Amino acid sequence: MLSHKLDLTEEQQPAVAEALAKARDAVHELRDQCREGEIDRETLRKNVSSFREQVLSELEAILSEEQLKTLEEMKEARINGFVERR
């Protein structure tokens, strides 16, 4: 889906997938640590935020300016949709 919306090239697809998978796995690990009491919620929040920044940095190196703009628009639409549902 993301691949289609951003019109990723064949070269970009595996790089984007790898960056997202690494972040997803790291966040799952952090959530598990929080559930088990190894880290607190504040530490979880800070680390998840750090991973988001890291993924964005990786994506900025992979995507074109137009693709980054589309990604930002998708992010804003998701945030706005979440706020409207509250």
C-alpha positions in Angstrom: 0.0 0.0 0.0 2.7 2.5 1.0 4.7 1.3 -2.0 1.8 2.2 -4.3 0.9 5.5 -2.7 4.5 6.7 -2.8 5.1 5.2 -6.2 8.3 3.6 -5.0 10.8 2.3 -7.6 12.0 -1.3 -7.5 15.2 -0.1 -5.8 13.4 1.9 -3.2 10.9 -0.9 -2.2 13.3 -3.2 -0.3 15.1 -0.2 1.3 11.9 1.3 2.6 10.6 -2.1 3.7 13.8 -2.8 5.6 13.8 0.6 7.4 10.2 0.1 8.5 10.7 -3.5 9.6 13.7 -2.6 11.7 11.7 0.2 13.4 8.6 -2.0 13.9 10.7 -4.8 15.5 12.5 -2.4 17.8 9.2 -0.8 18.9 7.7 -4.3 19.6 10.7 -5.1 21.7 10.3 -1.9 23.6 6.6 -2.5 24.2 7.5 -6.0 25.5 10.0 -4.5 27.9 7.5 -2.0 29.1 4.9 -4.8 29.7 7.4 -6.8 31.6 8.3 -3.8 33.8 11.9 -3.5 32.4 11.3 0.1 31.3 8.6 2.6 32.2 6.1 4.3 29.9 8.1 7.5 29.7 11.2 5.6 28.5 9.0 3.7 26.1 7.6 7.0 24.7 11.1 8.6 24.3 12.5 5.6 22.6 9.6 5.2 20.2 9.9 8.9 19.3 13.7 8.3 18.7 12.9 5.4 16.4 10.4 7.5 14.5 13.1 10.2 13.9 15.6 7.5 12.9 13.2 6.0 10.3 12.3 9.4 8.9 16.0 10.1 8.5 16.5 6.9 6.7 13.5 7.5 4.5 14.8 11.0 3.7 17.9 9.3 2.2 15.8 6.9 0.1 12.8 8.9 -1.1 12.6 11.8 -3.5 11.4 15.2 -2.5 8.0 14.5 -4.1 7.7 11.2 -2.3 8.6 12.8 1.0 5.9 15.5 0.5 3.4 12.7 -0.2 4.5 10.9 2.9 4.1 14.1 5.0 0.6 14.6 3.6 -0.3 11.0 4.4 1.0 11.5 8.0 -1.0 14.7 8.4 -4.2 13.1 7.1 -3.7 10.2 9.5 -3.2 12.6 12.4 -6.2 14.8 11.4 -8.4 11.7 11.1 -7.4 10.5 14.5 -8.1 13.9 16.1 -11.5 14.1 14.4 -12.5 10.7 15.8 -11.8 11.7 19.4 
